[in-house]
Amino acid sequence: MAADQDAPTGPDLTQGIAIDAVSDGGSLTGQADGEAVLLVRQGSEWFAIGATCTHYGGPLGEGLIVGDTVRCPWHHACFSLRTGLSLRPPALKSSSCWTVEQRDGKVFVTGKAPSPPVRSGSAGKPGQPASVIVVGGGAAGDNAIATLRLEGYAGPITVVDPDDAAPYDRPNCSKDYLAGNAPEEWLPLRPAEFDRDRGIERLAGRRVTDLAPRDRRITLDDGTTREYGALLLATGATPVRLPQGVVGGDAKVHYLRTLADSRAIIAAAKDARRAVVLGASFIGLEVAASLRARDLEVHVVAPDKRPLERVMGAELGDFIRRLHQEHGVTFHLEQQAREIGGGAVTLANGERLSADLVVAGIGVRPNVELAEAAGLALERGVLVDERLQTSAPGIYAAGDIARWPDPHTGERIRVEHWVVAQRQGQTAARNILGLDQRFDQVPFFWSQHYDVPINYVGHAEQWDVIEVDGDINARDCTLRFRKGGRTLAVATIYRDRESLETELAMELAAG
């Protein structure tokens, strides 16, 4: 949810400030013509950019300056100080950029700079594909098509996605939108005219039923075929369903993946008083918090000893459980649903929980069926190289399905997080155009639990020890997940700057 846009504060930069008011490498947040502006000094150069992140409104003045870029403290978006261009998701919209002048020992912000010119079209250039098809219009697919056009590709682009509402802000479907704190108008990632203005053909609500890598051809669900020069698989994941026999014929269990799923839960919540959430995953807990915001009684059932222990460890898992309990959530841990029906969920121990609404968040599985049928190499996902190309020439994969060689852990990993998918979409698009870019970015995600944000950088499936700095209960802490003497991941609560610095350090260590 975006921050409230209060009137800008700080000095009026159009009136000028003393040059020595900002140290080399430092910044100052002020205002110009009624807008908040971040002024940055790098040696003899000065930059001025909009001071608010275009993603959820994070204060860039509290972020991290890295060369001629600035990173947002909230969700690690990155902007060019020279052009205002959004360089890294989750921010998709560029920031305003301002011109700066020096005279008489002072520095002045003199007005908005013009937008950078669009790169010239590159269709038909040597090494460029004659056409691009993107299968999946979510985080990875959306960023891929935007990057193709941003890099100047002028050839045909077709997007095929069974979700007729994509692209939209999927993380909000379990957070503020589900809680009733964000209107649906906030969810679309792009303006309605985006596809038209960029010549994108979008086949919404359609599926690819066959992929023929040798012929570079796909078959659609109506039997028609399309040829491609390059193809990106960004098919995402599907929620794991409950085992057969658990759900009775009269019962309705909701799963949450799409905007349509979120709408259905909201509609069901209007007439419900008591909800049971199956699974203490990120989705399950975010759903629980959102339903509490709608004043439902909420019970969470999970086989784990602690919520999120397998991802966050025991200490943070205990804190998250207490946090949800403080907000009225009742946990039934080390339990599973044995039967659902008759307005109740019966647990394995025989306990019966009344339920007007049941939501299951018990994990997802990557949608690799198309890749598997096409004969692509698989290993708990679609195997890709460091440039996100699959075992078939001209076919790339990104997002939830891609298992790539991670330079930070030295292992192949697959990560089911929004920002990772967005950034992989960018990299895949550039490699489709022959720009030879390695995907070496540090995985990042955030999770919001009521008023407590948790930022996580890196990737740790296993660890020897978790080092805790600070006080988890005071909501001021850093947790380092270490294995073999190395820090694989870092989770922070209200230590945004440290999270950014950790991300940068991991990038530098990977070379």
N, C-alpha and C positions, 0 to 999 in steps of 0.2 A: 504494500500500500504506500502510495507516495506521501512524502512529508507535506505538512501544511505550508503553503507558499506565503510566508509572512513578508511584510515590506522589507526590502533590503536595508541592511545597516552597514556601519563602517564609513570610512572617509569617502567623500565624493572624488573619485579618481579623475574626473574631467577637470578638476581644479588643480590637480597635480599634488604630488607628495615628494618630499626630499628623497633623493636617490639613496642616501644612507639609511633611510627608514626600513629598507628591506635588505637583509644580508644576502650574500652570494649563495644561491641554492635555496633561498627562503621564499616565502609567499605572504601575501596579505589579501584578505577579503574585504572588498569595499563595494562601491556602487557606481554605476554610470548610467545616466538617462533612465533612472528608475529601476534598473536591473542589477542583481547581485553579480559581481565580477571578481574573479580570482586573478590577482596580479602576481607573476612569478619572475624571479630574477635568476638567470643562469649566466654567470660571468658578465660579459658586456651586453648580453641579449636580455630583452624583456618580453614577456608574453602576457596576454590577457585573454581569459576564456570565461564563459559562463560558470558561475560558482556552484551550480546545482547539477548533480548527475541527472541525466535524462531518463534513467531507468526508474528508480523509485524516489528520487529527490534527495539522495545522499549529499552531504556537504563536502565538496571537493577540497575545501580549505583544510579539512582534517585528514585528507588522504596522503598519498605518498608521491613525491616528485621523483621520477626516474628519467634522467636525460631530458628530452623535450616532450615528455608525457606526464600525465597525472592519473593516478589510480584512485577510484572511489573507495572509501573506507567500508562501506556497507557490503557491497556484493562484487567488488573487485573489477568493475568495468574500467576501461582505460581509454583516455582521450589524448589526441595530439594537441599539444600546446600551440603548435604552429598553425594548424588549420581548424581545430575544433572537431575534427573527424573522430567518430567512435571507432577505436581500433580493436577493442575486445568486447564481446558480450559480457554481461547481459544487456548493456545499453545498446540500443539499435539506432537511436536518433543522435545525430551529431549535435555538438554544443555550439553556441554562438562564439565567434572569435572577434577580438577587438584589436584595433591598431593602437600602437604605443609610440610616443615620441619623447625624446629627452631634450631639454633645453634649460639653461640657467640653473643647473644643479638640481633640477626636478624632473620627474617622469609623469607624463600625462596619458590618460586613456582618451583617445580623440574621436572614437566612433567605431561602429561595427565594420569589420573587414568583409569583403565580398566572399561568397562561398567559393571553395576551390573548384577549378574547372573539372568537368567530367572527362574521364579518360576516353581517348578515341576508340572507336569500335575495332575489335580484333577478329571478327569472323573471317575465316579464310586465310588467316596468317599461317605460316608454316608451323606445324605442331599443334595447331588449334583444332579441336573437333568440329566436324560439320554441324553437329547438333548435340544437345545435352538433354537427357531425361533424368529427372529426379523422382525416385519412388519414395514417397513420404514427405509430407509438408509440415512436419513439426519443427522442433528446435534446430536439428541438423539441416534438414531440407530447406527451411526458410532462410537460414543464414547462407547456405550454399548459393541459392539463386540470387540473393542480394549481392553476394561477393562477386559472382560471375559478372553481373552488370557493372558493379563498382570498378572492377578491374578492366572494364572496357570490352568485354565479350559481347558481340552483336549478333551471334547466331541464334537459331531457334532454341528455346528452352521450354520444356514441358514438365509439369509437375502432376503426378498421379497420387491421389490420397483418398482413402475410403472415408476419412473424416471430412464432411462437407463444411465444417466450420473453421478448419485450420487456415492460417496459423493464428494461434491465440496464446495468451500467457498461461500455460498449463500449471505452473506452480500455484497460481492464484485460485485454481479450481478447488484446492483443498484448504486454502488459507482464507484470505479476506473475503473473496467472493462467496465461498461457502458459508462463511460466518455472517454474511449480510452486511459487511463493512465496505464493500467495493461494488459499485454498479457494473453491470455487464458491459457498458460502453468502454470500460477500462481494459477489457480483455483482448481485443484484436491487437496483434503486433504491428500491423501495417495499415495505412489508410486504405479506404476502399478502392482508390484509383491506382494503387501500387502496381498490380499486375498489368493493367492497361497501359500505364505510362511507360513501363519497361518491356512491353512486348512479351509478357509471360503467358503461356497457355496453361491454364490450370484445369485439370480434369478432377473436379471435386466429387466425392462420393463414388469414385471408381476404384477398381482394383486391377493389379497386374496378376494374371493367372499363370503366366509362363515367361521365363527368361532364357533366351538362347544366346549364350556368350559368343559362340563361334560365328553366328550370323549377325551378331549385334542387333538383336531384335527382341521386342517384348510383345506379348499378346495380352490384350485387355479383356475384361469380363464380358464384353459384348462380342468377342471373337475377332475383333479387328486387331491389326498389328501395326507397330511403329518401329522404324529403324532408328538407331542412335549412333553418334560418334563416340560419346562417352556417357556413362551412366553412374549415378550415385544411389546406392541402397541406403535409405534412412528410414527403415520400416518400424523402428521403435520396439515397443514391448507390449505385452498383453497381460492383464491381471490373472494371477493363478486362481482358478476356481476351486471351490470346496469339493471334497470327494463325493462321488455318487453315493446316495443313500443318506447323506447328512441332511439335505434340504427336502422337507416334505412337500407334497403337491400343493398345499395351500399357502406355502411360505414364499416370500419375496426377499431375496438377498441382493443388496446393491453392491456394486464394485465401482471404483473411481479411477478413471483414466482420462476420460474425455470431458469436454464441456457439457455434452448431453448427459453424461453420468452425473455431473455436479448438479445440473438442473433437476434431474430426477430425484436426487437426494433432498434438495431444497423443497421440492414439491411435496415429498413424503413427510418431511419434517414439520410442515405446516399443521398437520393433523395428528402429530405424534407427541407423546409425553415422555416416553422412555425408549432409549436407544441402546443397542448392544453393538459394540465394535469388536470385530474379531481380528486380532493381530495388533501388536504394539510396535509396528513399523513406523517409519516417518509418516507415511500416508495415514495409517491408523490413528496415530496420536494427533495429527493435524485435524483429521475428521472429528476426533473426540473433542478437541478444543473448539472447533467451529460449531459443533452441535451444542456445547455448553454455552457458547455465546448466543445461541437461539433459545436458551433456557430449557433445554431438554435434560432429563436425568440420563447420565451416560455411564455405562459399564463397559470396561475393556477386558476382553478375554484373550490370553496369549499363553503359549506353552513355555515361554521363557521365564527365567527366574527374575529378570529385571528387564524393563523396556530398553531397547537399543543396546543391550550389553555387548552384543557381538560386533557392533560398529563403534560404540563410544566407550566401552569398558564399564566396570562395576560402579566406580565412584560417580561418573556422570549419569549412568543409568539410574542409580538410586536418587540422584538429585531430580532428574526428569520425572520419576514416579512421584516424588513428594510434591513437585511443582503442580502436576496435574491433580493430585489429591487435594491440594490447597484450593484448587478451583472447582472442586466438587466431583471429580471423576473417581469412580470406584473400580479397583483392579481385581481381576480374578486371574492370578498368574499361576504358571505351571498347570494350566488347564486348557482343554480344547472343547469345541462344540461337538457333542455326540449326536444331537438331533435338533433340527429347527422346524418349528411348526406349531400350530395352535396358539399363535400369539406369544410364543416363548422360545428361548434357547436353553436346551438341556445340556449341561456340561458332563464331561467324562466321569466326574465324581457324583453325578446324580442331582446336583443343584440345578434348580429351574429358575431362569431369569425371565421375567416378563419383558416383552419387547414389541413396541409398535413399529420399530424401524431397526433393521439389521444391515450393517455395512461390513464387508470383509476387505481387509487390507493385509493379505497374507503373502505378499510378494508378487513379482512379475516374471515373465519368461520372455526372452528376446524372440522377436518374430523372424526366424531364420529359415522358414519353410521354403520361401522362394529361392534363397541362396543355395539351400541344400539340394533342391530339385534341379538346379542349374549346374550342380557339380562343383561349387566353390568349396575351398578348403574351410573346414569348421573345426573349432575346438572350444566348446562352451561359448559359442558366438562365432561370428565371421572373422576369420584370420585376415589381418591386414599388415602391411609393412609400415615403416615409420612415416611413409607418405600417404597412408590410408588406402593404398591400392590392394585389392583382393588378389587371389591367385589367378584371376582372369584378366588379361590386358584390357584396359579401358573401363574397368568396373571398379568403383571405389565404395567404401562403406564407412558410415559415421554414426555416432550416437550409441544408443543402447545395445545395438547388435555387434559393434566393432570391438575386437580384442586386438590391442596394439602393443608393440614393444615399448614399454615405458622406461625412459632413461633414468628416472628418479629412483625406481625400485630395482631396475635391472631385470624385471619380469614382464611377461605379457599380462595385461590386465584388461578388464572390461568394467566400465563404470556407468551406472544408470543415473546420471545427474544432468540436469538441464543445461547448466553452463558448459559442461564438458561437451555435450552434444552440439551446442551452438558454436563453440570454438572449433570443433572438428569439422563442422560444415564449412567454415571459412577455409580451413586448411585444405580440405578435399577439393573445393572449388578452385583454389589456386593451383593445385597439382593437376587438375583436369586441364588447366590452361598452360601447363608446362612450366610453372614457376618454381618447381623443385623445392618445396618447403617441407621440412621435417615437422611432424607434430610432436613437440616437446614441452607443451605447456603443462603446468602443474594442475592436477585435478583440484577443483574447488566446488563446494556447495555450502548452502546455508539452510538452517532449519529454524523456524520461528515457533516458540511455544509461549503463547500469551504475550507477555511483554519481554520475554527473554529470547534474544537471538543467539544462535550458536553458529559460528563460522568454522569451517573445516577445510584445511589445505593439505594436499598430499593424498596418500592412499596406503592404508595399513589393513590388510586382511588378517594378519597375525602380528603379535608383538610379545616381547619378553617382559617389558615393564612400561607402565604409564607414569611419567613424572608430572606431578601436579605443582604448579607455581601459583600461589595466591589462594583464594578461598572460594570454593565452588558454591557454598551456601550463600556467600555474600555476593554472588554473581559477578565476580571479578577474578578471572583465573585463566591460566593457560595449561593445557594438557598436551604433553609430548609423548607420542606413541613410538617407542624405540625397540629396535630389534638388531642384535649383533653389533651394538654400539652405534647404530645409525638412527637418526630421527626420520621416520617414514611419513608421519603425519602430525599435524598440530591442530587442536581444537581450542577455540577461545570463546569466552563470554565477556562482552563489553571491553575487549582489548583489540579494537579494530586495527590500530596502527601495527601492533605486533603481528597480527594475521597477515597484513600486507608485507611486512618486512620478512616474514617467514617464506611467503610465496616467492619473493624476489631472491632470497638466499638460495632456495631450492633450484630456481631457474639458473642462477649463476653456477651452482655446484654441478649441474648437469651439462654445462658447457653450451 
